[in-house]
Amino acid sequence: SFTYLVVPPWYQTIWAYIFYVIISFFILWIVLKVNSKRLVAANLRLEEIVKQRTSELIQQKEELQANSELINSVNKELKRNNILITDSLSYAKLIQDATLPSYKIIKKYLPQSFVFFRPRDIVSGDFYWFSKQQDKVIIAVVDSTGHGVPGAFMSMIGNTLLNEIVINEKIYTPSVILEKLNSGIIKALHQEKETDDVQSDGMNLSICCIDKKNKQIEIANADQIAYLINNDKVITIESDIFSAGGNFSRKVDVQFTNKIFDIEDGAMLYLFSDGYQDQFGGKNNRKFMASSFKQLLVNISKLDIQQQLVTISDTFVKWKGNARQIDDVLVVGIKF
């Protein structure tokens, strides 16, 4: 038997093809229509997001602009205030400098002497004091609590009290001067009150009375040592543990010790605050230290007095380098 393949007429094939094409286009049209609606919705959402983001950016820009204007205004105000403060401090320095004894006066009575004075800020808590009374020369090196403006206020109190004690009251014994100074600071700052808010400010200092006639020096120290050097022999002039003023000194009956030394030709007396030895610097950014400072003074003690000052200054500058100065620095040297 034979099997016959039935082939539809050609026109039926064409119509089937056309039908399939129409159906395909219809389906495609529906898909495009649906996708078009989705795209429109997506575009609307995107436009909304863009509008919202644009609004946020505009708001941020306005806030940044407002902040920038505020920062510029604040910077101008800070700059103006800084100029005013700096001008005030510069004028305060002129007043403080006017209270310091002039180098000419010191050189007149102590020709072989130097003063290395380097405040940390414009004004200083360290200061030196000098007076010629009868046949005696009295000199003090003082390290007040703090530095800058607070230290400068303390230095003015100290300077005023020393003038009163030595010049007006005619007291020349260093230990008695210290005791009077201690009482004066306690009264000036009302430290005698038994309250918690009492200011614990005071002064560490050395006071030396040089008697050229009898070739002797008398010295008393309040929590601050001094060195007397002759032919590499070093005498450490120890201090009493009390400062002048402060909470500790107000609570006890403070008495300071007077030390007397014969003056020998070529001997050097060094009075100083702790700023030099406490300065950070060097390769390892450490303190200069008291031992290094003492050795430096021994090394320069035989040099010409001007060369001593140059060495003291150069050594400090080199040691400090680019580091910040942490305290006021004061060194006074006197050759007999």
Secondary structure by P-SEA (a helix, b strand, c coil): cbbbbbbccaaaaaaaaaaaaaaaaaaaaaaaaaaaaaaaaaaaaaaaaaaaaaaaaaaaaaaaaaaaaaaaaaaaaaaaaaaaaaaaaaaaaaaaaaacccaaaaaaccccccccccccccccccbbbbbbcccbbbbbbbbcccccaaaaaaaaaaaaaaaaaccccccccaaaaaaaaaaaaaaaacccccccccccbbbbbbbbbbcccccbbbbbbccbbbbbbcccccccccccccccccaaaaacbbbbbbbbbbbcccbbbbbbcccccccccccccccccaaaaaaaaaaaccccaaaaaaaaaaaaaaaaccccccbbbbbbbbcc
